[in-house]
Amino acid sequence: MNEAATARPQGASISSGYWDEVYSTNPIYSKELTDETRAAIQAAAAWFGDLRGKTVIDLGCGAGASSLLLAEIGARVISVDASPVAIATLEQRCRELGIDTVRPVVCDAMTIDTLGPVDFVYGSMILHHLEPFPDFCRALRRVVRPGGRAFFWENNAASRLLVWFRENVVGKLWVPKYGDPHEFPLTPGEIDVLRTFFQVDIEIPRMDFLGLVSLYLLGGRLEKPLVAMDAWLYRHDIGRRYSYQQYVKLQG
């Protein structure tokens, strides 16, 4: 498993139409936090520090479960998504819950600098959708106050094996494909681009490698032993940097 090439395939970009369809056909999509998402938000909050009275952009907020938790912790949240359907869903939820510290906004990620300056930015599985990536990094740098921070829970293209599997097997025959059809995992080269704008720290929260075999190839079978093997690899720091999961922590 050698390190992946730094460049992603050309033409990858976020598709608001795709996500509008997702939210329209499944209105409860992303309304509830998974355990992994809750862990990511808690890790982000620890990275940010005291959120009381601070402004956080929740980038790619979806139906807003992460925004609501950030608001519960004490932040003022600007919830950003390219999907009007997702934003309308969050607006309705805020009205129903009587929440006034969340401001949902339909906005392209490339123009988030029009919403700042802000103290922090949080995003979950969003960076790998964005092209041209250097343009987004410039907008991100402009929107975060000097000394501010950002936190992104992302997938990881560091493993050539996983990238080959994604490009040659996923979406073919019986193997499912999840997510935006144009997305590509965040590459080491894109991490390097971030380093030109921020101090960057990468944290691998868990090993997510062998468990993917169960998810994609075996229809959920053998999940427990394969996940247990991933946990063993993680504890012994074997191949950890090739995990498909990573936290990207930025400081301005």
MIKOL-321776 format. One record per residue: residue in one letter; y, x, z of N, C-alpha, C in turn. Coordinates in steps of 0.2 Angstrom, whole numbers, padded with zeros to 4 digits, always signed. Atoms other than C-alpha are relative to their C-alpha. Layout:
% residues N
AYXZYXZYXZ ...
% end
This chain:
% residues 252
M-0006+0004+0000+0000+0000+0000+0006+0004+0000 N-0006-0004+0000+0015+0010-0006+0006-0004+0000 E-0006+0004-0001+0033+0005-0004+0002-0003-0007 A-0002+0004+0006+0039-0008-0017+0006+0003-0003 A-0006-0002+0003+0051-0004-0030+0006-0004+0003 T-0006+0002-0003+0069-0007-0025+0003-0006-0003 A-0003+0005+0004+0074-0019-0039-0004-0007+0000 R+0003+0007+0001+0070-0038-0039+0000-0002-0008 P+0000+0003+0007+0066-0047-0056+0007-0003-0001 Q-0006+0003+0002+0082-0052-0065+0000-0008+0000 G+0000+0007+0000+0088-0070-0064-0002-0004+0006 A+0002+0004-0007+0083-0074-0046+0007-0003+0003 S-0006+0003-0003+0096-0086-0039-0002-0006+0004 I+0001+0006-0003+0097-0100-0027+0001-0006-0004 S+0000+0006+0005+0094-0118-0035+0002-0006+0005 S-0002+0006-0004+0104-0132-0026-0004-0006-0003 G+0004+0006+0003+0095-0144-0038-0007-0001+0003 Y+0007+0000-0003+0078-0139-0032+0000-0002+0007 W+0000+0002-0007+0083-0141-0014+0002-0007+0001 D-0002+0007+0000+0092-0157-0017-0007-0005-0001 E+0006+0003+0001+0075-0163-0024-0005+0000+0006 V+0004+0000-0006+0066-0157-0009+0002-0004+0006 Y-0002+0004-0006+0077-0165+0004+0000-0008-0002 S+0000+0007+0002+0078-0181-0006-0007-0003+0000 T+0007+0003+0000+0059-0183-0008-0003+0000+0007 N+0003+0000-0007+0055-0178+0010+0006+0001+0005 P-0006+0000-0004+0070-0183+0021-0001+0003+0007 I+0001-0003-0007+0062-0176+0037-0001+0008-0001 Y+0001-0007+0001+0061-0158+0029+0005+0004+0004 S-0004-0005-0004+0067-0145+0041+0004-0003+0005 K-0003+0004-0006+0073-0158+0054-0002+0003+0006 E+0003-0002-0006+0062-0150+0067-0001+0008-0001 L+0001-0007+0000+0061-0132+0072-0007+0002+0001 T+0006-0003-0001+0045-0123+0070+0000+0005+0006 D+0000-0006-0005+0040-0110+0084+0003+0006-0003 E-0003-0006+0003+0044-0096+0072+0007-0001-0001 T-0007+0001+0001+0061-0103+0068+0003+0000+0007 R-0003+0000-0006+0065-0106+0086+0000+0007+0003 A+0001-0007-0002+0059-0088+0090+0006+0004-0004 A-0005-0004+0004+0071-0081+0076+0007-0002+0003 I-0007+0002-0003+0086-0091+0083+0001+0003+0007 Q-0001-0003-0006+0083-0085+0100+0001+0008+0000 A-0002-0007+0001+0082-0067+0094+0007+0001-0003 A-0007+0000+0003+0098-0070+0084+0005-0001+0006 A-0004+0001-0006+0106-0076+0100+0001+0006+0004 A+0000-0006-0005+0101-0061+0110+0004+0006-0004 W-0004-0005+0003+0108-0050+0096+0007-0001+0000 F-0007+0002+0000+0124-0060+0095+0004+0001+0007 G-0003+0000-0007+0127-0060+0114+0002-0007+0002 D-0003+0006-0002+0137-0074+0123+0003-0004-0006 L-0002+0004+0006+0139-0088+0110+0006-0005+0002 R-0005+0005-0002+0151-0099+0121+0007+0001-0003 G-0007+0000+0003+0167-0102+0111+0000+0004-0006 K+0000-0004+0006+0161-0091+0097-0002-0005-0006 T+0001+0004+0006+0160-0097+0079-0006+0004-0004 V+0005-0002+0004+0144-0095+0069-0001-0004-0006 I+0002+0003+0006+0140-0098+0051-0008-0001+0000 D+0008+0000+0001+0122-0105+0049-0001-0001-0008 L+0000-0001+0007+0120-0100+0031-0007-0003-0003 G+0006+0003+0003+0107-0111+0021-0003-0004+0006 C+0002+0004-0006+0106-0123+0036-0005-0005-0001 G+0005+0005+0001+0095-0136+0027+0002-0006+0004 A-0001+0006-0003+0094-0152+0037+0003+0001+0007 G-0004-0001-0006+0102-0143+0052-0003+0001+0007 A+0003-0001-0006+0089-0140+0065+0002+0006+0004 S-0003-0006-0003+0095-0122+0068+0007-0001+0002 S-0007+0001-0002+0113-0127+0068+0000-0004+0007 L+0000+0004-0006+0109-0140+0082-0002+0004+0006 L+0002-0004-0006+0101-0127+0093+0005+0005+0001 L-0006-0005-0001+0115-0114+0090+0006-0004+0004 A-0005+0004-0004+0127-0128+0096-0002-0001+0007 E+0003+0001-0007+0116-0132+0111+0001+0006+0004 I-0001-0007-0004+0117-0113+0116+0008+0001+0002 G-0007+0000-0001+0136-0115+0115+0005+0002-0005 A-0004-0002+0006+0142-0110+0098+0004-0005-0003 R-0003+0004+0005+0154-0118+0086-0003+0002-0006 V+0004-0002+0005+0144-0119+0071+0003-0003-0007 I-0001+0002+0007+0149-0120+0052-0006+0000-0004 S+0007+0000+0003+0133-0126+0044+0001-0001-0008 V-0002-0001+0007+0133-0121+0026-0007-0001-0004 D+0005+0000+0005+0121-0126+0012+0002-0002-0007 A-0002+0002+0007+0122-0128-0007-0002-0007-0002 S+0002+0007+0001+0113-0145-0006+0004-0005+0003 P-0004+0006-0003+0124-0160-0004-0005-0005+0004 V+0005+0005-0004+0108-0170+0002-0001+0003+0007 A+0001-0003-0007+0105-0157+0016+0006-0001+0004 I-0006+0001-0004+0123-0158+0022+0001-0007+0002 A-0001+0007-0002+0124-0177+0021-0005-0002+0006 T+0005+0001-0006+0108-0177+0032+0002+0002+0006 L-0002-0002-0007+0115-0166+0045+0006-0003+0002 E-0006+0004-0002+0132-0175+0045-0002-0007+0004 Q+0003+0006-0003+0122-0191+0049-0003+0001+0007 R+0003-0002-0007+0112-0182+0063+0005+0001+0005 C-0005-0001-0005+0128-0176+0071+0003-0006+0002 R-0002+0006-0002+0135-0193+0071-0004-0004+0005 E+0004+0004-0004+0120-0201+0078-0001+0004+0007 L+0001-0004-0006+0119-0187+0092+0007+0001+0003 G-0007-0001-0003+0138-0187+0095+0002+0007+0001 I-0001-0008+0000+0139-0168+0091+0007+0001-0004 D-0007-0002+0003+0157-0162+0087+0001+0007-0001 T-0001-0008+0001+0154-0143+0087-0004+0002-0006 V+0004-0002+0006+0144-0143+0071+0004-0003-0006 R-0004+0002+0006+0154-0143+0054-0004+0001-0006 P+0004-0001+0006+0143-0146+0039+0004+0001-0006 V-0004-0002+0006+0150-0139+0023-0005+0001-0006 V+0004-0002+0007+0143-0139+0005+0004+0006-0003 C-0004-0006+0002+0147-0122+0000-0005+0005-0003 D+0004-0006+0003+0139-0108-0012+0001+0006+0005 A+0000-0006-0004+0134-0093-0002+0005+0005-0002 M-0004-0005+0002+0144-0082-0013+0007-0001+0002 T-0007+0001-0002+0160-0090-0007+0001-0001+0008 I-0001+0001-0007+0157-0090+0012+0006+0003+0003 D-0006-0003-0003+0172-0079+0014+0006-0004+0000 T-0006+0005-0001+0183-0094+0012-0001-0004+0006 L+0001+0004-0006+0176-0101+0028+0002+0004+0006 G-0001-0005-0005+0181-0086+0039+0007+0001+0002 P+0005-0004-0003+0184-0076+0048-0004-0003+0006 V+0005+0002-0005+0169-0079+0060-0003+0005+0004 D+0003-0005-0004+0161-0070+0074-0007+0002-0002 F+0007-0002+0002+0143-0071+0068-0002-0005-0006 V+0003+0004+0006+0132-0077+0053-0007+0000+0002 Y+0007+0001-0001+0114-0083+0055-0003-0003-0007 G+0004+0003+0005+0102-0086+0041-0007+0001+0000 S+0007+0000+0000+0084-0090+0039-0003-0001-0008 M+0003+0000+0007+0075-0086+0022+0005-0002-0005 I-0005+0002+0004+0091-0086+0013+0002+0006-0005 L-0003-0006+0004+0096-0068+0007-0004+0001-0006 H+0004-0002+0006+0082-0066-0005+0001-0005-0006 H-0001+0004+0005+0088-0081-0015+0007+0002-0004 L-0007-0001+0002+0105-0073-0018+0001+0005-0005 E-0002-0004+0005+0111-0065-0034+0007-0002-0003 P+0001-0008-0001+0121-0054-0038+0001+0001+0007 F+0000-0001-0007+0117-0048-0021+0005+0004+0003 P-0006-0003-0002+0131-0035-0020+0006-0004+0001 D-0005+0005+0000+0143-0049-0023+0000-0004+0007 F+0001+0004-0007+0136-0059-0008+0002+0005+0006 C-0002-0005-0006+0137-0043+0003+0007+0001+0001 R-0007-0001+0000+0155-0041-0001+0003-0006+0004 A-0002+0007-0003+0158-0060+0004-0002+0000+0007 L+0002+0000-0007+0148-0058+0020+0004+0005+0004 R-0004-0005-0004+0158-0042+0025+0007-0003+0001 R-0007+0003-0001+0174-0052+0022+0000-0005+0005 V+0000+0006-0004+0169-0067+0032-0001+0002+0008 V+0002-0002-0007+0162-0057+0048+0006+0004+0002 R-0005-0004-0003+0176-0051+0059-0002+0007+0002 P+0002-0006-0002+0177-0033+0063-0003+0000+0007 G+0004+0000-0006+0164-0029+0076-0005-0006+0001 G+0005+0006+0000+0155-0046+0072-0007+0002-0002 R+0007-0002+0002+0137-0047+0068-0003-0006-0004 A+0004+0005+0004+0124-0056+0057-0007+0001+0001 F+0007+0000-0002+0106-0060+0059-0003-0004-0006 F+0004+0003+0005+0094-0064+0045-0008+0000+0001 W+0007+0000+0000+0076-0069+0046-0002-0001-0007 E+0001-0001+0007+0069-0064+0030-0008+0002-0002 N+0006-0003+0002+0053-0060+0020+0001+0007-0002 N+0000-0007+0001+0049-0043+0015-0004+0003-0006 A+0003-0003+0006+0045-0034-0002-0002+0007+0001 A+0002-0008-0001+0040-0017+0006-0007+0001-0003 S+0007-0002+0002+0022-0019+0001-0001-0002-0007 R+0002+0001+0007+0017-0017-0017-0006-0005-0001 L+0006+0005+0001+0001-0026-0014+0002-0007+0001 L-0003+0007-0001+0010-0042-0008+0004-0002-0006 V-0004+0002+0006+0022-0041-0022-0004-0001-0006 W+0005+0001+0006+0008-0039-0035-0003-0007+0001 F+0003+0007-0001-0001-0054-0027+0005-0005-0002 R-0005+0005+0002+0015-0064-0028+0001-0001-0007 E-0001+0000+0007+0018-0060-0046-0006-0002-0004 N+0005+0001+0005+0001-0061-0053-0005-0006+0003 V+0005+0005-0002-0009-0074-0042+0003-0006+0003 V-0003+0006-0003+0003-0086-0032+0002-0004-0006 G-0002+0005+0005+0006-0102-0042-0005+0000-0006 K+0005+0000+0005-0010-0099-0053-0006-0003+0003 L+0006+0003-0002-0026-0108-0053+0001-0004+0007 W+0000+0004-0006-0029-0115-0035+0005+0002+0005 V-0005-0003-0005-0016-0104-0026+0007-0003+0000 P-0006+0004-0001-0001-0113-0020+0006+0005-0001 K-0006-0004-0001+0017-0107-0022+0005-0004+0004 Y-0005+0004-0005+0030-0112-0009+0007+0003-0002 G-0007-0002+0000+0049-0112-0010+0003+0000-0007 D-0004+0000+0006+0062-0110-0024-0004+0004-0005 P+0004-0003+0005+0053-0106-0040+0004+0007-0003 H-0003-0006+0003+0066-0092-0044+0001+0005+0006 E-0001-0005-0005+0066-0083-0027-0005+0006+0000 F+0004-0006+0000+0059-0066-0024+0001+0003+0007 P-0001-0003-0007+0056-0057-0007+0006+0005+0000 L-0005-0005-0001+0070-0046+0000-0003+0007-0001 T+0002-0006+0002+0068-0029-0007+0003+0006+0004 P-0003-0005-0003+0071-0012+0001+0006+0002-0003 G-0006-0001+0004+0084-0009-0012+0006-0004+0003 E-0006+0005-0002+0094-0024-0006+0002+0002+0008 I-0001-0002-0007+0092-0018+0012+0005+0006+0000 D-0005-0005+0001+0101-0002+0006+0007-0002-0002 V-0007+0003+0002+0115-0012-0002+0003-0002+0006 L-0003+0002-0006+0118-0020+0015+0002+0006+0004 R-0002-0006-0004+0119-0003+0023+0007+0003-0003 T-0006-0003+0002+0134+0001+0012+0006-0004+0003 F-0005+0004-0003+0143-0013+0021+0000-0001+0008 F+0002+0001-0007+0135-0014+0038-0004+0005+0003 Q+0005-0003-0003+0126-0005+0051-0006-0005+0000 V+0006+0004+0001+0108-0011+0048-0006+0002+0005 D+0006-0001-0004+0093-0013+0060-0005-0005-0002 I+0005+0004+0002+0077-0019+0055-0005-0001+0005 E+0005+0001-0005+0065-0027+0067-0006-0004-0003 I+0006+0004+0002+0047-0033+0063-0002-0004+0006 P+0002+0004-0006+0044-0048+0075-0008-0001+0001 R+0008+0001-0001+0025-0049+0071-0003+0002-0007 M+0004-0002+0006+0012-0044+0058-0002-0006-0004 D+0002+0005+0004+0011-0056+0044-0002+0002-0007 F+0003-0004+0006-0001-0049+0031-0007-0003-0001 L+0006+0003+0001-0019-0054+0033-0001-0007+0000 G+0000+0007+0000-0015-0071+0038+0002-0004-0006 L-0002+0003+0006-0008-0074+0021-0006-0002-0004 V+0006+0001+0004-0025-0073+0014-0003-0007+0002 S+0002+0007-0002-0030-0089+0024+0005-0005-0003 L-0005+0005+0002-0014-0098+0019+0000-0001-0007 Y-0001+0000+0007-0014-0094+0001-0007-0001-0004 L+0007+0000+0004-0033-0091-0004-0005-0005+0003 L+0006+0004-0003-0044-0100+0009+0002-0007+0003 G-0001+0007-0002-0035-0116+0012+0000-0001+0007 G-0001+0000-0007-0032-0112+0030-0006+0002+0004 R+0006-0003-0003-0050-0106+0033+0001+0007+0003 L+0000-0006-0003-0053-0091+0044+0007+0002+0003 E-0006-0001-0002-0035-0092+0050+0001+0004+0007 K+0000-0004-0007-0038-0087+0068-0002+0007+0000 P+0002-0007+0000-0048-0071+0065+0005+0004-0004 L-0005-0004+0004-0036-0065+0052+0007+0001+0003 V-0006+0000-0004-0021-0069+0062-0001+0005+0006 A+0001-0005-0006-0029-0060+0077-0001+0007-0003 M+0000-0007+0002-0032-0045+0066+0007+0002-0002 D-0007-0002+0001-0014-0045+0061+0003+0002+0007 A-0003-0001-0007-0009-0046+0080-0003+0007+0002 W+0003-0006-0002-0021-0031+0083+0004+0006-0004 L-0004-0005+0004-0012-0021+0068+0007+0001+0003 Y-0007-0001-0003+0005-0025+0076+0000+0004+0006 R+0000-0004-0006+0000-0019+0093-0001+0007-0001 H+0001-0007+0001-0006-0003+0086+0004+0003-0005 D-0005-0002+0005+0009-0001+0074-0004+0003-0006 I+0004-0002+0006-0003+0000+0059+0003-0004-0005 G-0003+0003+0006+0006-0004+0043+0005-0005+0002 R-0004+0005-0002+0019-0014+0053+0006-0001-0005 R-0006+0001+0005+0033-0011+0040-0002-0004-0006 Y+0002+0004+0006+0023-0020+0027-0001-0007+0002 S+0001+0007-0001+0023-0036+0036+0005-0004-0004 Y-0004+0005+0004+0030-0051+0026+0006-0003+0004 Q-0005+0002-0004+0041-0055+0040+0005+0005+0003 Q-0005-0005-0003+0057-0046+0046+0006-0003+0002 Y-0007+0002-0002+0073-0048+0056+0005+0005-0003 V-0005-0005+0003+0088-0040+0047+0006-0001+0004 K-0006+0001-0004+0102-0037+0060+0005+0005-0002 L-0006-0003+0003+0119-0032+0054+0006+0000+0005 Q-0006+0000-0005+0134-0026+0064+0006+0003-0005 G-0006-0002+0004+0152-0024+0056+0003+0006+0003 
% end
